[in-house]
Amino acid sequence: MIKKVAFLLILIFALAFTAFAANGEDLTLKVAVMGPGDELYFWWGHLALIIEDNKTNNSYFFDYGIFDFDQDNFFYNFAFGRLLYCCGISYTDRSLNAYYKTNRDIIIYTLDVPPEKKEEIYNFAMTNILPENKDYYYHHFRDNCSTRIRDIMDTVTEGQFKKQFENKKSEFTLRQHVRRHTYFSPVGDWFLNFLMGQVIDTPITVWDDMFLPSEVGKYIGNFWYTDGSGKLRRLVSSIETLNIARDRPPVLDKPLKQWVRQLCFSLALTVFIGFFFFLYSKNIKAGRVLAGISMSLCAFFFGVFGLLLYFMNLFTNHDYTFQNANMIFCTPLLLVLFPTSIIFAFTRKEKRLLKCDHLIRIIWLLTVLGVFISMIIKIFPKFYQDNLTDQMLMLPLALLFTFQPVGLKEFLYKYFPFLKK
C-alpha cells in the first residue's frame, strides 16, 4: 500500500511539473545538508536538492536516499549487496520538519547559478523522479544520496567542480572517514570495520570524500567557478543554519586510534577469563565450567562473524568487503570449538577425550598464527589493510586459549616432541 501511494505521489508531482514548467528566472536552487541521525544508516548524514519555484511559491525536496523495507525481497537483496534505492520528491517544509523532529543538524546552501543552468537542473531532477528513472542501485561510497548531488554540482559548473577536486589527495581514507562517524559506538564501529576489507584503505581524492554529505557542504561553500558568459561566481550565495542537533555525538575532525580501545578491552577480558583457568588449575570445578563456557562463547562469537565475513567476501556484491585479511585469522572453523568447549566445561579431564582438548588448542593456535601472518604480510605493498583493531581484539584471547596452563605440557610434548630434550 505504501509503495502504491508513493508511486502515485511521484506521478502526480511529475504531471504537475510537466504541466507548469518553470522558467529558470523563477527558480532558486538549494542544497540541504542534514547531520547524523539515530539509526545506523543515518550516522553519516544526508543530502538533498531543493528547488523553489518563486512564481508559484512552491518548494520541492528531491531526495536520492529513499528505500523501502517493505520492498519485495528487500533484506535478501540487501544481504547480497543489491541495494535498490530511488529518487523521490516531496514538499520541502514537510521533509525538513521530519529532520527537526529527529534532532538533526540542518544547513541550507543557496546556489548562485545562471537561469539556464537552473532550468537544466530542474529538468534533470524532473526526469529523475519519473517511474522509469527513479530507481538506482545504491553504493555506500560511489553512488549514494551525496554523490548524486555532488554530480549535480559538477553539472551546474560545467565540469569545473570535479576538475578541481578529482586529483586533489584526500587527508583520509574511506575507512578513516567512516570511523570519524562511528567512534561513539564501540560495537558498531568494530562490526562495520571488521567486515570491510583493504579496498577502503586505498588513497582517495577530495572528490571521493564527497560520499559524505558534510564534505559536499564543506567544498561547495567556498567554491568559485566561471559561468558560460565568462563571469566569475561563487557557487554558494548564502548559508543558513536552520537547526543544530542537541546532545548528539559530534563528528570527529580526525579519526581516533581505535586499536588502543580494543586492546584494552581484550586484555581486561583475557585477565577475567584467565582467572577461571587459574581456578581450574587448582582443581576447582567452577573454574573449569566458567573457563569452558567463556571459551565456547568467544568461539561462537568469532566463528559467527568469521562465517559472515566469508559469506560477504565470496557470495555477495558488497565489493567494499573484498580483500579482507581478517579472513586469515577469524574463520568459520572457530564454530567447531563451540560444542567442544562445552564438553570441556562439563566433563572432567579423565572422562573426556584428550583429543578434544588438543583440538581446542590447535584451532586457537591457528588463530594466533593467522593474526601474526596478517601482520607480517603488510611488509608487502599489496597488503595494507588497516585492521589492527581486529588483530588486537582477538590476539590476547587466542593466546590465552592456546596456552592456558591446564594440560599445556602434554600438548606441547605431543606435537612438539623436541621440547622434551
C-alpha positions in Angstrom: 0.0 0.0 0.0 2.8 2.4 1.0 4.6 1.7 -2.3 1.4 2.4 -4.3 0.8 5.7 -2.5 4.5 6.8 -3.0 4.2 5.9 -6.7 1.0 8.0 -7.1 2.6 10.9 -5.4 5.6 10.8 -7.6 3.4 10.6 -10.7 1.2 13.5 -9.6 4.2 15.7 -8.9 5.7 14.7 -12.3 2.5 15.6 -14.1 2.2 18.9 -12.2 5.7 19.9 -13.0 5.3 18.9 -16.7 2.0 20.9 -16.9 3.5 24.0 -15.3 7.1 24.0 -16.4 9.1 26.7 -14.6 11.3 29.3 -16.2 14.9 29.5 -14.9 14.4 33.1 -13.8 11.7 31.9 -11.4 13.8 29.1 -9.8 16.1 29.0 -6.8 18.4 26.0 -6.2 19.5 25.0 -2.8 21.4 22.1 -1.2 20.2 20.8 2.2 22.8 19.1 4.4 21.4 17.1 7.3 23.6 15.9 10.1 23.8 12.3 11.5 20.7 10.7 12.9 19.9 7.9 15.4 19.6 4.9 13.1 22.8 3.3 11.8 22.0 4.2 8.2 21.7 7.9 9.3 25.1 8.1 11.1 26.7 9.7 8.1 24.1 12.4 7.5 22.0 13.1 4.4 21.9 15.4 1.4 19.1 16.7 -0.8 18.3 19.2 -3.6 15.7 21.9 -3.0 14.1 23.6 -6.0 11.9 26.6 -5.2 9.5 28.0 -7.8 9.2 31.7 -6.9 6.3 32.1 -9.3 4.1 29.6 -7.6 5.7 29.9 -4.2 6.2 26.1 -4.1 9.4 24.4 -2.8 10.2 20.8 -3.6 12.7 18.5 -1.9 14.5 16.0 -4.2 15.8 13.1 -2.2 18.1 10.4 -3.6 18.3 8.4 -0.4 14.8 6.7 -0.3 14.5 3.0 0.3 11.6 0.8 1.5 11.8 -2.1 4.0 8.5 -3.4 2.5 10.1 -3.7 -0.9 9.9 -7.2 -2.3 12.9 -9.3 -1.1 14.5 -6.2 0.5 16.5 -8.0 3.1 17.5 -10.8 0.8 18.8 -8.2 -1.8 20.5 -6.2 1.0 22.4 -9.3 2.2 23.7 -9.9 -1.3 24.6 -6.3 -2.0 21.8 -5.3 -4.3 20.5 -2.2 -2.6 17.7 -0.7 -4.7 17.2 3.0 -3.8 15.2 5.6 -5.5 14.8 9.4 -6.1 11.7 10.9 -4.6 10.0 14.3 -4.3 8.1 16.0 -1.5 7.3 19.4 -0.2 10.4 21.0 1.4 8.7 22.1 4.6 7.3 18.6 5.3 10.6 17.0 4.7 12.6 19.4 6.8 10.1 19.2 9.7 11.0 15.5 9.9 14.7 16.4 10.4 13.7 19.0 13.1 11.7 16.4 15.0 14.6 13.8 14.9 17.1 16.3 16.2 19.3 16.6 13.1 21.6 19.4 12.0 20.1 21.3 9.0 22.2 23.6 6.9 20.9 25.2 3.7 23.2 26.3 0.9 21.6 28.6 -1.6 23.3 28.4 -5.0 24.3 31.2 -7.4 23.5 29.6 -10.7 22.6 31.3 -14.1 18.9 30.9 -15.1 19.7 28.5 -18.0 21.5 26.2 -15.5 18.7 26.3 -13.0 16.3 25.2 -15.8 18.7 22.4 -16.8 18.9 21.1 -13.3 15.1 21.4 -12.8 14.5 19.3 -16.0 17.2 16.8 -14.9 15.6 16.4 -11.4 12.2 16.1 -13.1 13.4 13.3 -15.3 15.0 11.5 -12.3 11.7 11.1 -10.5 9.8 9.5 -13.4 8.9 5.9 -12.6 11.2 4.6 -15.3 14.2 6.6 -14.0 13.8 6.9 -10.2 15.4 3.6 -9.1 19.1 3.0 -8.9 21.5 0.6 -7.2 23.0 2.3 -4.2 26.6 2.0 -3.3 27.8 3.3 0.1 30.9 5.1 -1.3 30.4 5.6 -5.1 26.7 6.2 -5.7 24.5 7.5 -2.8 22.4 10.5 -1.9 25.5 12.6 -1.5 27.4 11.7 -4.7 24.3 12.3 -6.8 24.1 15.9 -5.5 27.8 16.2 -5.9 27.5 15.3 -9.6 24.7 17.8 -10.0 27.1 20.5 -8.7 29.5 19.4 -11.4 26.8 19.8 -14.0 26.0 23.3 -12.7 29.6 24.3 -13.0 30.1 22.6 -16.4 32.7 20.2 -15.0 34.8 22.7 -13.1 33.8 21.3 -9.7 35.1 17.8 -10.4 38.2 19.1 -12.2 39.3 21.0 -9.1 38.9 18.0 -6.7 39.3 14.8 -8.7 43.1 14.9 -8.5 43.5 16.6 -5.1 44.6 14.0 -2.5 42.4 13.5 0.5 43.6 13.7 4.1 41.8 10.5 4.9 40.9 7.0 3.6 37.3 5.9 3.3 37.8 3.8 6.5 39.0 6.8 8.4 36.0 8.8 7.2 33.7 6.0 8.4 35.4 5.9 11.8 35.0 9.7 12.2 31.3 9.0 12.4 31.2 5.6 14.2 33.7 6.1 17.1 30.9 6.8 19.7 29.6 3.2 19.3 32.3 0.7 20.1 30.2 -2.3 18.9 29.0 -0.6 15.7 32.5 0.7 14.9 34.1 -2.7 15.3 31.4 -4.5 13.4 31.4 -2.3 10.4 35.2 -2.0 10.1 35.8 -5.7 10.8 33.7 -6.6 7.7 35.3 -4.1 5.4 38.4 -5.0 3.5 41.5 -3.2 2.4 39.7 -1.7 -0.6 38.6 1.1 1.7 42.2 1.8 2.8 43.5 2.9 -0.6 44.4 6.6 -1.1 41.4 8.6 -2.3 40.8 12.1 -3.6 38.7 15.0 -2.3 36.2 14.1 -5.0 35.8 10.7 -3.3 35.5 12.4 0.1 32.2 13.7 -1.0 30.4 10.5 -0.5 29.7 12.2 2.8 27.1 15.0 2.8 29.1 17.2 5.2 32.0 17.1 2.8 29.8 18.3 -0.1 28.7 21.2 2.0 32.2 21.9 3.0 33.5 22.2 -0.5 30.6 23.9 -2.3 30.6 26.6 0.4 33.9 28.1 -0.8 33.9 27.1 -4.5 34.2 29.6 -7.3 33.5 28.9 -10.9 33.3 30.7 -14.3 29.8 30.6 -15.8 29.0 30.4 -19.5 29.3 34.2 -20.0 32.8 34.2 -18.5 31.7 35.7 -15.2 33.4 34.5 -12.0 30.8 33.4 -9.5 30.8 31.9 -6.0 28.7 28.7 -6.2 27.0 29.4 -2.9 25.5 32.8 -2.3 24.3 32.2 1.3 24.5 29.6 4.0 21.7 29.3 6.6 21.7 27.0 9.6 18.2 26.0 10.4 18.8 23.6 13.2 21.7 22.4 15.4 21.3 19.0 17.0 21.2 18.8 20.7 23.2 16.2 22.8 24.4 14.3 19.8 28.0 13.0 19.5 29.9 15.3 17.2 31.6 14.1 14.0 35.4 14.0 14.7 37.7 16.2 12.7 40.2 13.2 12.7 39.6 9.5 13.5 40.7 8.1 16.8 43.2 5.2 17.1 40.6 2.6 17.9 43.1 -0.3 18.3 44.0 1.0 21.8 40.5 0.7 23.0 40.1 -2.8 21.5 43.4 -4.0 23.0 42.5 -2.7 26.5 39.1 -4.4 26.3 40.6 -7.7 25.1 43.3 -7.6 27.8 40.7 -7.0 30.5 38.6 -9.8 29.2 41.6 -12.1 28.9 42.6 -11.5 32.6 38.9 -12.1 33.6 38.7 -15.4 31.8 42.3 -16.2 32.8 41.2 -16.2 36.4 38.8 -19.1 35.6 41.6 -21.1 34.2 43.7 -20.4 37.3 40.9 -21.8 39.4 40.7 -24.8 37.1 44.5 -25.4 37.6 43.7 -25.6 41.3 41.2 -28.4 40.6 38.2 -26.1 41.4 35.2 -27.4 39.3 33.6 -23.9 39.0 36.8 -22.7 37.3 36.6 -25.4 34.6 33.0 -24.8 34.0 33.3 -21.0 33.7 36.5 -21.3 31.6 34.8 -23.7 29.2 31.7 -21.6 28.9 33.7 -18.4 28.3 35.8 -20.2 25.6 32.7 -21.5 23.9 31.1 -18.1 23.8 34.2 -16.5 22.4 34.5 -19.2 19.8 30.8 -18.9 18.9 31.0 -15.1 18.6 34.1 -15.0 16.4 33.0 -18.1 14.5 29.7 -16.5 13.5 31.4 -13.3 12.4 34.0 -15.3 10.6 31.2 -17.1 8.7 29.6 -13.7 7.9 33.0 -12.4 6.7 33.5 -15.3 4.3 29.9 -15.1 3.1 30.3 -11.4 2.3 33.6 -11.9 0.5 32.7 -14.9 -1.5 29.0 -14.7 -2.3 27.8 -11.1 -2.3 28.3 -7.9 -4.4 29.5 -5.9 -1.3 32.7 -5.0 -3.0 34.0 -3.0 -0.1 34.2 -6.2 2.0 36.5 -7.9 -0.5 40.3 -8.5 0.0 39.8 -8.7 3.8 42.8 -10.1 5.7 40.7 -10.8 8.7 39.7 -14.0 6.9 43.2 -15.3 7.8 42.6 -15.5 11.5 38.8 -15.1 12.0 37.4 -18.2 10.3 34.2 -20.3 10.5 36.5 -23.1 11.8 36.1 -21.5 15.2 32.5 -22.7 15.3 33.8 -26.2 15.9 35.0 -25.0 19.3 31.6 -24.1 20.5 30.5 -27.7 21.2 34.0 -28.9 22.1 34.4 -26.1 24.7 31.0 -27.1 26.2 32.4 -30.7 26.6 35.5 -29.2 28.1 33.3 -27.2 30.6 31.1 -30.1 31.8 33.3 -33.2 31.6 36.1 -34.0 33.9 39.5 -34.3 32.2 39.9 -38.1 32.8 36.4 -38.7 31.3 36.7 -36.7 28.1 38.7 -37.5 25.0 42.2 -35.9 25.2 41.8 -35.1 21.5 39.0 -32.7 22.4 41.5 -30.6 24.5 44.1 -30.8 21.7 41.6 -29.7 19.1 40.7 -26.7 21.1 44.3 -25.7 21.4 45.2 -26.4 17.8 42.3 -24.2 16.4 43.2 -21.3 18.7 46.9 -21.8 17.8 45.9 -21.4 14.1 44.1 -18.2 15.1 47.2 -16.9 16.8 49.3 -17.8 13.8 46.8 -16.2 11.5 46.9 -12.9 13.4 50.7 -12.8 13.1 50.6 -13.8 9.4 48.2 -10.9 8.8 50.6 -8.6 10.4 53.7 -9.9 8.7 52.3 -9.7 5.1 52.0 -6.0 5.5 55.7 -5.8 4.6 54.5 -6.4 1.0 53.0 -3.5 -0.9 49.9 -5.4 -1.9 48.7 -5.9 1.7 47.9 -2.7 3.6 44.6 -3.3 5.4 44.1 -1.1 8.4 42.9 -3.9 10.7 45.0 -3.5 13.8 41.8 -3.1 15.9 40.6 -6.6 14.8 44.0 -8.1 15.5 44.3 -6.6 18.9 40.8 -7.8 19.8 41.5 -11.4 19.0 45.2 -11.9 19.8 45.2 -11.8 23.7 42.2 -14.1 23.9 43.5 -16.6 21.3 46.9 -16.7 23.2 45.1 -17.4 26.5 43.0 -20.3 25.0 46.0 -21.7 23.2 48.4 -21.6 26.2 46.1 -21.9 29.1 48.1 -23.8 31.7 46.0 -27.0 32.3 47.4 -29.8 30.1 49.8 -27.5 28.3 52.8 -29.8 28.9 51.1 -32.8 27.4 50.0 -30.8 24.4 53.5 -29.4 23.8 55.2 -32.8 24.2 52.8 -34.5 21.9 53.0 -32.0 19.0 56.5 -30.6 19.7 58.5 -33.6 21.0 61.8 -31.8 20.6 60.8 -29.8 23.7 61.4 -32.9 25.9 65.1 -32.7 25.3 
